[in-house]
Amino acid sequence: MSALFDHTSCHGAFVSQNSADKDELHLCQKLAFERVAASLALPFTYLTVSEHELCALDNSMARIKSDTAEERRPILLIGGACLDEFVSLLSLEALAEGYDVHLLVDLSMSRIQQLTRVTEYRLFQAGAVPVSLRQLLLQWRAVTNQASLSATLTELIDNYDFDALQQRPIDDLRLIQNQRLKSEPDWKLV
């Protein structure tokens, strides 16, 4: 497979753990992934797992196989919560199934922060390719010859702050804050 590829050869997989959805960074990562997928009509499988539900891995891989069976999209972009658990196990399973796995390092977080680097090294040693969402968007913009797609990619790149691995679009933060204010009346913005 060429080092340069466009989005038409990709399928995304985003893992969310039920308890992680309360974390602002995870919500912003999820929203960033969903916005890119929607803007580019990128097919993706959204996986929600419960804490310590490793048996969900079999069902998750079966869903990805089902979702990608007719697409002929050999590159699987994986990110989400619990890098040290679900994301890493899903990545290893996908590699064993013959997928070209690209780990979205800026959209993946570990339950135990100290395990992030060792988990990433293990995945890279096994064959996963480290990539950030920003790198992908820049690459896709570089290889496209369609002006409208290039404009969409430029807008996606320009509207996100990728510093410190935190995608926090202003509108998405307001949405999260409003949702919290509605669900947690005692919580106040400082």
Helices and strands as residue ranges (DSSP letters): G 7-9, E 10-17, G 18-22, H 24-40, E 44-49, H 56-68, E 75-81, I 83-87, H 88-96, E 100-109, G 113-115, H 116-126, E 129-131, H 133-143, H 147-158, G 163-165, H 170-183
